Amino acid sequence: MSGRADSDLSPDTRADDADDADDVGHGDDAEGAGHGEHGEHGEHDEYDDDTPYRARRARWAAVGAGVVLTLAGAAAALLRLTGSVPALVPAAYACGAGACALAAVLGSRGRTRRALWLLIAGLMVMALGDQFD
């Protein structure tokens, strides 16, 4: 699988006939009508309509988390730099803050998965630096 959201389904996951695909998830009662994939007037489900908003929220979350962790890592590096700790400790905090800053940039460009993993890596570097303290 390519991981792309707009790729076609493989032949073994497609419904054999259109009637089976339309009946999936619909109830027989009047309350359930209109709450499936397509409503009674052809409108989409609420999850289909907010896809751009989900992407925007993911970008904002990646940027926000990246900025907060960057500021926290930079502040910790500056605080540790003034103390009597090995030089590796503030360097680890600074490198972790740099990784989180890069994650914020990637998140703003829509690369939210890569930003998440970079945030995790940055936090791990900061935690490793804290172990040397």
Residue pairs with C-beta under 8 A, 6 or more apart in sequence:
1 7
15 21
15 24
25 36
25 37
26 32
26 33
26 36
27 33
33 40
34 40
34 41
35 45
36 45
37 44
37 45
38 44
38 45
39 45
55 110
58 107
58 112
59 107
59 108
59 110
59 112
61 107
61 112
62 103
62 104
62 106
62 107
62 108
62 112
62 115
62 116
62 119
63 104
63 107
63 108
65 100
65 103
65 104
65 107
65 119
66 100
66 101
66 102
66 103
66 104
66 105
66 107
66 115
66 119
67 101
67 104
69 96
69 97
69 100
69 103
69 119
69 122
69 123
70 97
70 98
70 100
70 101
70 104
71 97
72 97
73 93
73 94
73 96
73 97
73 100
73 122
73 126
74 93
74 94
74 97
76 90
76 93
76 97
76 126
77 90
77 91
77 93
77 94
77 97
78 90
80 89
80 90
80 93
80 133
81 90
85 132
85 133
86 132
86 133
88 129
88 132
89 129
89 130
89 132
89 133
90 129
91 129
92 125
92 126
92 128
92 129
92 130
92 132
93 126
93 129
93 130
95 122
95 125
95 129
96 122
96 123
96 124
96 125
96 126
96 129
97 122
97 126
98 122
99 118
99 119
99 121
99 122
99 125
100 118
100 119
100 122
100 123
102 118
103 114
103 115
103 116
103 118
103 119
103 122
104 115
106 112
106 114
106 115
106 118
107 115
